[in-house]
Amino acid sequence: MTAPAFRAVVAQRLRALERDVAEVRARVNGLLFVVAGAVATQVVLRLLA
């Protein structure tokens, strides 16, 4: 494999990895948002009870 071809393959794999990491970050952020909402709901319910 030539050097330019190797660089192209590496660049393509890095772009794919960046997309995967972005997807994982979005899922983790969504999960944290759901957990924070559940905690806030529990606090409000305990204050009103």
Secondary structure, 3 states (H helix, E strand, C coil): CCHHHHHHHHHHHHHHHHHHHHHHHHHHHHHHHHHHHHHHHHHHHHHHC
